[in-house]
Amino acid sequence: VQWHKHDRYQRIVGKVMVASPDCRRSPCPKTLDAGHALVTVGLAWWYAKYAKEQSTEDAGRYEVAEHEARAKRAGLWADGHPVPPWEWRKGER
């Protein structure tokens, strides 16, 4: 995990980096951002509220990835009215 801080609950805030599945050497460098990959295929939301905590480059990549996943109706975007997790949690209280 490439991290830079703890949140108010003392959880690490950062990027989970993984090795490419097609790497043929050992050890393989961890060059793929797992969170970005999840957003790209529509399996996670990009929480724009916290974009300022990302690098400008990462925020831009995540934003584009979510827009493209929405346009393709990939993953959670196949649902006509997906509920953001932060909204869903409010309803559970």
C-alpha positions as CSV (number, residue, x, y, z in Angstrom):
1,V,0.0,0.0,0.0
2,Q,1.3,3.4,-1.0
3,W,-0.1,5.6,1.8
4,H,0.2,9.1,3.1
5,K,-2.1,9.4,6.1
6,H,-4.5,7.8,8.5
7,D,-8.2,8.8,8.6
8,R,-10.1,9.8,11.7
9,Y,-10.6,6.1,12.6
10,Q,-6.8,5.5,12.2
11,R,-7.3,3.5,9.0
12,I,-4.6,3.8,6.4
13,V,-5.5,6.0,3.4
14,G,-3.6,5.0,0.2
15,K,-3.4,3.0,-3.0
16,V,-3.2,-0.7,-3.2
17,M,-0.6,-1.6,-5.8
18,V,-0.4,-5.1,-7.3
19,A,1.7,-6.9,-9.8
20,S,0.5,-7.4,-13.4
21,P,-1.0,-10.9,-13.8
22,D,1.1,-11.4,-17.0
23,C,4.4,-10.6,-15.4
24,R,6.9,-13.4,-16.3
25,R,9.7,-12.6,-13.8
26,S,10.1,-12.9,-10.1
27,P,9.6,-10.8,-8.1
28,C,7.2,-8.8,-10.2
29,P,7.0,-5.0,-9.6
30,K,3.7,-3.8,-8.2
31,T,2.7,-1.3,-10.8
32,L,-1.1,-1.7,-11.1
33,D,-3.5,0.4,-8.9
34,A,-6.1,-2.1,-7.7
35,G,-8.6,0.7,-6.8
36,H,-8.4,2.2,-10.3
37,A,-8.9,-1.2,-11.9
38,L,-12.1,-1.7,-9.8
39,V,-13.4,1.7,-10.9
40,T,-12.5,1.0,-14.5
41,V,-14.6,-2.2,-14.7
42,G,-17.5,-0.7,-12.8
43,L,-17.0,-2.5,-9.5
44,A,-16.3,0.6,-7.4
45,W,-17.2,4.2,-7.2
46,W,-14.8,7.1,-7.4
47,Y,-15.6,9.3,-4.4
48,A,-15.1,12.8,-5.9
49,K,-15.5,14.4,-2.5
50,Y,-12.0,13.1,-1.7
51,A,-10.3,13.9,-5.0
52,K,-8.3,16.6,-3.4
53,E,-6.5,14.0,-1.3
54,Q,-5.4,12.2,-4.5
55,S,-2.6,13.5,-6.8
56,T,-4.0,15.5,-9.7
57,E,-2.9,12.7,-12.0
58,D,-4.7,10.0,-10.0
59,A,-7.9,12.1,-9.5
60,G,-8.0,12.6,-13.3
61,R,-7.5,9.0,-14.1
62,Y,-10.1,7.8,-11.6
63,E,-12.6,10.4,-12.9
64,V,-12.1,9.3,-16.5
65,A,-12.3,5.7,-15.5
66,E,-15.7,6.2,-13.8
67,H,-17.1,8.2,-16.7
68,E,-16.1,5.5,-19.1
69,A,-17.5,2.7,-16.9
70,R,-20.8,4.6,-16.7
71,A,-20.9,5.1,-20.5
72,K,-20.3,1.4,-21.0
73,R,-22.9,0.5,-18.3
74,A,-20.2,-1.7,-16.8
75,G,-20.6,-3.4,-13.4
76,L,-22.8,-1.4,-11.0
77,W,-23.6,1.1,-13.8
78,A,-25.8,-1.6,-15.4
79,D,-28.3,-0.8,-12.7
80,G,-30.5,2.1,-13.8
81,H,-30.4,3.7,-10.3
82,P,-27.2,2.5,-8.5
83,V,-27.1,3.7,-4.9
84,P,-23.7,5.1,-3.8
85,P,-22.4,3.3,-0.7
86,W,-22.4,6.5,1.4
87,E,-26.1,7.1,0.6
88,W,-26.9,3.4,1.3
89,R,-25.2,3.7,4.7
90,K,-27.3,6.7,5.6
91,G,-30.5,4.8,4.9
92,E,-29.3,1.9,7.2
93,R,-29.1,4.1,10.3
